[in-house]
């Protein structure tokens, strides 16, 4: 399964549950919003973006309100948000459950939390977790040609954000509506940006699959949760 298919499935789920009331101004919080959204949000919805990067917030033209803050800070009142989206953020937190607990407080009953995290049990996840941070910077600088203002954040990959642990934690008093492992667009991008690195990545992944009898290709994990009512 790839990113586009997962994104489409989540968009359908959101449409089925929220878009039927076209005049309703739902409140959406993008936690660690970056410069764009991974979910199609209706024009009349109130979109709030929280990020620690001023540069990323400045680039994001989909937001109605921009908040320069950490996602582990409570920036709005409890029970005030209909949908919370947190995509590729939890791996950068030392205490991801603290952020999740804040999300659950902010969310209205019946509201959605949409999360996506790297899969630590993938080749990409293993390399990201155990390689020195300067390697990440070199990768973004020379493979992705990122500017100094768009370099990656440090990753921690704490145990609470392991997909199985996420499911176990979130299903308490809530309902899991959707979950899926998928291959991120970063892998397809690598294929075009550096054939050598892509060949090495594919070779290593094939070896891991044969030795461990597990699927190390699924780089990421997405989950949609409805807050308990």
N, C-alpha and C positions, 0 to 999 in steps of 0.2 A: 504494500500500500504506500502511496506517495503523499506528499504534503497537499497537493491540489485536491485529491479525493477526500482526505480528512477534513480540510477546510470546507469543502462543499457539503459534506455530511453535517458538520456543525452548523453551517449557515442554514441548512434545511431545518434543523432542529430548532434553531432560534426563530426562524420564520413561522414555523408551526405553532410556537408557543407565545410569540410576541407580536408578529407582524399582522395578525388578523385584525387587531384594533388599530387601524392605520392612523387614527387621530390621537392615540395615546402617546404622551411624551415620556417614554421610558428613560430612566437615568442609567447611563452606562459609565462604569469606571474602568479605564485602562491602566492597570498597575504595571509600571515599567513600560510605558506606551511606546517609547522610541519614536521613530519618525513616521510610522505608518501602522495601520491596523490589519490584523489577520482575519478579521470578521467583517462582513458587509453590514454596516449599520445604517439605519434609515435616517434620512435628512432631518426629520423633525425630532429625533431622539436627542436628549441632552448628553453630550459626550464630555467626560472629564478625564484628562490625562495627567498621570503622576509619573515623574521621572527625575532622576538625580542629574541628568544631563541637560543643561540649558540649550545646547546645540541641537539635540534631538527633538526637544519640545518645539524649538523654533521652526524646525522643518515640517512638523506635523500640522497639516492644514485641515484635518478632519475634526479637530477638537473645538468645542465651545469654550471650555475652560482649561487652562494649563496650570499645573501646580508643580513647582520645583521642590521636590521632597523625596524622601526615601519611602518605599512601599511598606516599610515596617512602621511608619508613622501614621497615626490616625488623623486624616486631614478633613474628614467630613463626619457628620453625625451618624449614629447607629440607625439601622433599619431604614436607610434612605436610598439604597441603590437596587436596581432591578437586575443588572447583569454586571459581573466583574470578569474582565479578561486579563490574564497574566501569562504571557507567552515568552518562553525562554528567559525567565527572570529568577526563578527559585534556586537555580544552580549557583547563582551569584551571592546567595545569602548564607550567613553562618547559622542562622536559626530560621529555616523556612517555615516551620510550624507557627512561629510567631506571626508571620505575615498571613498565613492561612486563617489563623484565629481572628485577626483583624478583619479579613475579608468577610468571614461569617458574621461578625458583629455588624458590619456596614450593610450587609445584604438583607433585603426584605424577605419575609417568609415566602417560599415558592420561587425566589429568584435563582439565577444561574451563576455558577462559577465555572469559567472556562480556563483550563490550565494546559500548558504544554511545557514539557521538560525534556532535556536530553536523556536518552536511555543509557545508564551507566554500564549496562550489560551489552554494549555494542562496541565495535572497534573504535568508532568516533568518540564514544563516551570514555573508554579506557584511556585513549591517547590524551583527551582533554583533561581528565582528572589527574593523570600521573606525569604529564610533561610539565617542565618549568614554565612559568608565566611568560618569560621572555620569548619562548618559542611561539606562544600564541600571538604576541606582538609582531614577531617576524613574519608569521603566516599572514596576518591581516595586512601588514605593510607591503609585502612583496608579492603575495598571491592575489589578495583582494584589492591591492593598491589603495588601501584606506588612508585617509588623511590623519594627521596626529589627533584631531578632534573626534575621530570616529573609531578609535582603537577599542579593543575588547576590554571588558571588566574582568576582574579576577574571579575564578570559579572555585567553589568549595565542594560541591557534590556531596552534601551531607546526607546521611542515611534517610531522613524523613522524606527526601524528594525522590528516592528510589520508587519506580512505578508501583510496585507491590505495596510498599509502605504508604504511598499516597492514597491508594484505593482503600486500604485498611483504615486509615485515619479519617478519610472523608465519608466513608459509608456509614459511620456512626451518626445516627439521627438525621441523615440526609439520604438522597436517592441518586445513585449513579445512573445517568441517562445514556451515556455513551463513553466508550474508551477504545483506543486503538493505538497500536504501534505503527510507525511509518518511517519512510526514508525522507530525510530533509532535502530541501532544494540545494543545500550546501554541497552535497555529494555530486549532484548533477553539474553544479557550477564548477567543482574541482575538475571534473572530466574535461571541461573546455579550457580551464585556466592553466592546468598543468597535467599533461598526459603522464609524465613520469610519476608524480605524486599519486595520481589516480591509480596507476598500475601497481604501485607499491601498496596502496590502501587495499585494493582488490585482492592482491596476492595474500596479504596478511589476514584479511577477513576470511578468505577461503581456507587458510590453514587453521584458523580458530574454529571455524564451523566443523571441519573434519576431526579436529582433536577433541572438541568439547560437545559436539552434537547439539549445538544451540544456534539460533539465528542471530548472528552478530551484525547483520545488515540493517536491522531496524534501528535507526539512529535516534529516534525520538518517540515520545509517548504523549498522547493528548487525552484529556478527560473532561467531561461535562457533568456537573453535579447540580441537582436542585436542592436548595436548602429545605430542611424538614419543616413541615407545616403542623 
